[in-house]
């Protein structure tokens, strides 16, 4: 059975409703829809495999490899939040799948 967006949302379990924002669930649906229409709908596995963050800096800071990189890029100190955010986004994109949300948040495949 192929799920459309509304079925995807309607079948999301109540116990996991706060795992992702509405924008996050939409991004996940679009991501899986582009991959292959025959992927099994398994919200528990999705919740284990993906995590939503308010921004890339928050996501990258959960991984020790990023420690210290927020203020040092090729020997130059970063001065703005935008620079830190851009570096964090690149850090994540180099290591995992990143879904960028319209609200500035991100979802990453846990690595």
C-alpha positions in Angstrom: 0.0 0.0 0.0 1.4 3.4 -0.9 0.7 6.2 1.6 0.0 9.7 0.5 1.1 12.6 2.7 -2.2 12.7 4.6 -2.2 9.0 5.3 1.5 9.3 6.5 0.4 12.0 8.9 -2.8 10.3 10.0 -1.0 7.0 10.7 1.8 8.6 12.8 1.4 7.0 16.2 0.2 9.2 19.0 3.0 8.0 21.3 5.5 9.5 18.8 3.6 12.7 17.8 6.2 15.0 19.3 9.2 13.3 17.8 9.1 15.6 14.8 7.5 18.9 14.0 4.9 19.1 11.2 7.6 20.6 8.9 9.8 17.7 9.9 7.3 15.0 9.1 6.6 16.7 5.8 10.4 16.7 5.0 10.6 13.0 6.0 7.6 12.1 3.8 9.1 14.0 0.8 12.5 12.4 1.4 11.0 8.8 1.5 8.7 9.6 -1.4 11.7 10.6 -3.6 13.7 7.5 -2.5 11.2 4.8 -3.4 7.4 4.5 -3.2 7.7 0.9 -1.9 9.4 1.7 1.4 7.7 0.3 4.4 6.1 2.8 6.7 7.7 2.2 10.1 7.4 5.3 12.3 9.3 3.7 15.2 12.3 3.0 12.9 12.1 6.5 11.5 12.2 7.9 15.0 15.3 5.8 15.7 17.0 6.6 12.5 16.4 10.4 12.3 16.6 13.3 14.7 15.2 16.9 14.3 17.2 19.9 15.6 16.4 23.6 15.7 19.5 24.3 13.6 22.7 22.7 12.3 24.8 24.0 15.1 22.6 22.2 17.7 22.8 19.0 15.6 26.5 19.1 15.1 27.2 19.9 18.7 25.8 16.5 19.7 28.8 14.9 18.0 32.1 15.2 19.7 34.0 15.5 16.4 32.5 19.0 16.0 33.8 20.2 19.3 36.2 23.0 18.9 35.4 23.4 15.2 32.8 26.0 15.9 35.4 28.7 16.4 38.2 27.5 14.1 37.9 27.1 10.4 41.2 26.8 8.6 42.9 28.7 11.4 40.5 31.6 11.3 38.1 32.4 14.1 34.4 32.4 13.2 32.7 35.6 14.3 29.1 35.3 13.4 26.4 32.8 14.1 25.8 32.4 10.3 29.4 31.3 9.9 29.1 28.8 12.7 25.8 27.5 11.3 27.2 27.2 7.8 30.2 25.2 9.1 28.0 23.0 11.2 25.7 22.3 8.2 28.7 21.4 6.1 30.1 19.2 8.9 26.8 17.3 9.0 26.3 17.1 5.2 29.8 15.6 4.9 28.8 12.8 7.3 25.1 12.0 6.9 21.8 12.8 5.3 20.5 16.3 6.1 17.0 17.5 5.5 16.7 21.2 5.7 13.4 22.5 7.0 11.7 25.7 5.9 11.7 27.0 9.5 15.5 26.8 9.7 15.6 23.5 11.5 17.1 20.3 10.2 16.6 16.6 10.4 19.6 14.3 10.2 20.0 10.6 9.7 21.7 9.5 12.9 25.3 8.4 12.4 
